[in-house]
Structure formats: C-alpha cells, structure tokens
Amino acid sequence: MTNVTRRTFGKFALGATALAAPMGFVRNGWAQGKEIQIGIWGGSQGEFVKKNIIPAFEKDFGAKVTAEEGFTLANVGKMRATKANPKFSVMFIDDVAIPICRSEGLIEQLPTADMPALAKLYPRFGFDGWGTALAISVASMFHNTSITPPGSYADLWKPEYAGKLKLVSPKNTPSVFFLIVAAAVKSGKPFAEAQYLVDDSFDKVAALKPNIMNLFDNGPQAAAEVAQGQAEIGLLELSKYIYPYTAKGAPVTMSFPSEGSFAGNNCQVLVKGGPNRDLAVAFMNRMLEPAVQKAFSEYALTAPPVSGIEFSKETLKYIAYPVEEMDKRGLFTPDWEYINARRSSWTEKLNGIFAV
C-alpha cells in the first residue's frame, strides 16, 4: 500500500473539492454583486467601521456595503420613514431603542441558525433575539485626577461640591442614568428597584442644582474640560468618551461609586423587509466575530458582547470584560420599555429644574 503524506493527502482533498465544485466557484459566491445599505454611528466608531470592517467584508463576499452615519433617534426615524419600502438592511442603534423598534414592527428577530457567531454572545446582550450588542461602555462618574472622588453618589449632594459638578444634558441617554441615581440615593434602593421610583425623586434631583456648574451634551468636550480643571466631576457619561483622553495621559478618568454603574450598549438590529436579507445577516455575523470584536474593542476602548477574547493588561484597564468584571462593577441595564413610556415627561421635568 502506498504511503500518503499529509501534504499529498491535502492535494488529493483539494483536487476532490475542485472537481466537486462548479466552474468559477468562489467562496461566498451567493453574495457576488449584492448590495446592502446600513446605518452606523458617527464619530470615531463609525470611521473604524467604514475604514476597517466594511472593506474587508466587501472583499470577502464580493458585495457592496453602503454606510450612512447617524445617532440612535435619527436611525430609528430613518426606519420609520422607509417602513413601507425599506431602504436599510442593518441599523446600528442603542439598546434604549430596541423595544421601540420591536413594538413598531421595524425590525425582525435574528436567524440564529445563520449566525454562528451568536454562539459566543453573552445572553444578556441578545435582547430576546431582536438584536445584539456590539460594544459595551460603562456609564459612571468621571473626575479630574487631582481629586479623590467620592465613594458614593450620595456625597455629591454635600455643600462641599457647590458649583463643582458638570451634569449631562436631559437630551442625552445618560440623563436617565442620573435620574436612577437620584432615586437610588433618595430611596436607598439598588438601581434595579430605584428605576421605578424616579417619578417620586425629582425633589432630590432639584436639591443637587446648587452643586451643578453647567450641563453638557458633548461627552468628549466635557472630558476635556474636566481634565483642564474647569470642573472637578462630571456625571454621568460613557467610558468610550472619557478613556481615550485617559489613555493619552490627560488628567481625567472614570470612577465607580458604591451604588454601581450602568451599561451603555451600542447595538445592531436587522431591519424588517430590508434588501438582501442574507447579506445583511452575514454582515451582522461578521460584526460579532472574535477578530473583528477584538480590533474594534481595542480601538474604541469598549467591551465586546462575546466571550473568549483575550486582551492585553493595558486594554483591560479601560474595559469591563469579561462578564464577571461587568458584574463586579455592578453594570446595570435599565428597563427601557418601562422608561421609554415615561422619558418625555422626565425630560420635561429635568428641563424645568435646570432651565434648559
């Protein structure tokens, strides 16, 4: 019997595959020439997707991906405006909007069998099959490194912080986190319970007004101002806006009071009835693949929603990963379905208190 080396066997196997495949066979041939339009984030995260993730996907699939930048509410608006004749196939939004999109019939559940990368998705970031997280930031307090930050949010109401705090604008999602903090401080309840007590906590919110220097709606700008000493503390903001300055040596960083912190989840959803659904699903799967998630996390300093990725000690300084670290930091995701029904009235009350 003739001995067959591993290399020779490889040639035989390749030849057999070539014979079995039709002329002109290419990997992902089903996608050749197809095109999808997706809605992505703006800013540096969006630029990374456009410059690094999309070109490689297009090359691998022989397809075209057109990306349009926008923020969550704008992207939801685009889906609403084109619901009768969908233009987009995949949309990037924050987790706050997933219940809205689901209730309005703008998105569909993900086909698990066609997305092998879902096997490593942490269940808490699967949203009952209606989307996946792509990047997890920690929302908490941030401060100038020249001071020792308070160990509890409750301390921020003390007179010693008069005029020293920057507060996030009511129009930004972290303002909801602030309302939950105020309810937690007033009631003594954990975030999971305090979120349902916000309506009874606006007196506590108003009591903080003397300590607020000003409001901000631009996270990176607020981080720069705290680093420059214009304010001692900012609350609350996503780590993806703060840590890039920390990593560059600026005197600003995040702090994590005893009450816990919040999860800021950038997500992806599958648009219902969108063009070339199979290509859209393949793109969503690509976004969750370990190599893509590792590169994106290292660039944006956000945690991946999937298990099994190894990071350097330097990167781990800035991200809450793996899931055990998220739990250690008390990373809390609010009940957005409950909150969305009340958010407009809460925003109006915040605007009244701070005369926005």
URTA-V46483 format. One record per helix or strand. SS is the DSSP state (H for helix, E for strand). FROM is the first residue (numbers start at 1). TO is the last residue. If there is no record, write none. Layout:
SS:FROM:TO + SS:FROM:TO
This chain:
H:6:20 + H:29:31 + E:35:40 + H:43:61 + E:64:69 + H:72:81 + H:83:85 + E:90:94 + H:95:103 + E:107:108 + H:112:114 + H:116:120 + E:121:121 + H:123:125 + H:127:129 + E:132:144 + H:153:157 + H:159:161 + E:165:168 + H:174:187 + H:191:200 + H:202:207 + H:209:211 + E:212:216 + H:219:227 + E:233:238 + H:239:247 + E:252:255 + E:261:271 + H:277:288 + H:290:300 + E:303:303 + E:306:306 + H:313:316 + H:323:328 + E:331:332 + H:336:340 + H:343:354
